[in-house]
Amino acid sequence: MQSIQAFGEDVITQMCERLLEGGAPGLHFYTLNQAEPSLAVWNNLQLPR
């Protein structure tokens, strides 16, 4: 299960990078009471908190 989550985090990180590079003014995450995967993506993007 951990490898599936890591794969998903990588895919979402890449999608977010493309959105930001394309001019998106920001990102909004719906965590559905599971903040850890969203925080992992945020950390992967190296954005300030």
PyMOL commands that set and color helices and strands:
alter all, ss='L'
color gray80, all
select helices_A, chain A and resi 2-21+35-45
alter helices_A, ss='H'
color red, helices_A
deselect
rebuild
show_as cartoon
